[in-house]
């Protein structure tokens, strides 16, 4: 079975790596669970999954075959596809950012009831946070073959098409859509829907040629004031 009973408790020791798992979890015999890692009840791990030391796989999480998870990651309320790479310190599926004002005017935490779904062949960089469904907010949908660079922030209920590139520190406001085959320059801010393919930049984000023209005008105006 690939497991030893751990002091008669509900958690067992996995022989292939030395980590622990709940006896109700469904784990392929080829899985490696390193020492210090733990797999919680009713989780499903496919063939050749590798779970790094210190990582916690929460209840009912599903992980596809050939997926590699680094050290000290935390996965809950999520499904991960095949052949993914999840680097050290990643947090997926934790409670999302949701509050409302009650009748007394107090800010109250709003329960998050959705799950995160990650497709096949996805690479998630170290210390990324994908909340339950804030680097990436709740209800966000991201298409295939997209690339998100460092310090990107995406608010809730955003829809992003396929082959989209978000440069460093790009921000996307809530409830907007970005069509496929769009590239956004670093430090841009998307404040409304982008409905045409192409390159964009600025705050608010506009077509790249418009943004460059705006920058040129600002530079000329600045030089005139100095003179």
Residue, then its C-alpha position, 0 to 999 in steps of 0.5 A: x500500500x506504500x504506507x505505515x500506520x502512524x501510532x494508530x492515528x488517522x494519518x499514515x506514513x507514506x513509504x515513498x518519501x516519508x511524509x504523511x497522509x490521511x487514510x481516506x486520501x487516494x494516492x497513486x503508488x508512484x507518488x513521492x511525499x517528502x518528509x514533513x509534507x502532509x496530505x489531508x482527507x479525501x485528496x486525490x494525487x495522480x501518478x508521479x506527483x511529487x510533494x515537497x517537504x513542508x507542503x500541506x495538501x488540504x482536504x478534497x484537493x485533486x492533483x493531476x499526474x506528473x505535477x511537481x510541488x515544491x517546499x512549504x506550499x499550501x493547497x486547499x479548495x482547488x484542482x490542479x491539472x497534469x504536468x504542472x510545476x508549483x514552486x516553493x511557498x505557493x498558496x492556492x485556494x485560501x479564503x479570498x478577499x470578500x467583505x460587506x457592510x452590515x446594517x450596523x455599518x460594520x465591515x463583515x467577512x464574506x464567506x468564500x465558497x468557490x474553488x480554484x481550478x488550474x489546468x494542465x502544464x501550468x507553471x506557478x512561481x515561488x510565493x504566488x498566492x491564488x485565493x479561493x474562488x490575491x495576486x489573483x482574486x476570486x472568480x478570475x478566469x485566465x485562458x491558455x498560454x498566458x504569462x503573468x510577470x512579477x507583482x501583477x495584481x488582478x482583482x475579482x471577477x476578471x476574465x482574461x483570454x488566451x495568449x495574454x501577457x501582463x508585464x511587471x506590476x500590471x494591475x487589472x481592476x475588478x469585473x473587466x475582460x481582456x480579449x485574447x492576444x493582448x500584451x500589457x506594458x509594465x506598470x499599466x493599469x486596466x480600468x475597462x474592457x480591452x476588446x481589440x488585440x494588440x499592445x497596450x500601456x499606461x494608466x489607464x491602459x490605452x493602445x501602445x501608440x497612443x500611450x507613447x504619444x502621451x509620453x512624448x507630449x508630456x516630455x515636450x511640455x516638461x522641457x518647455x516649462x524648464x526653459 
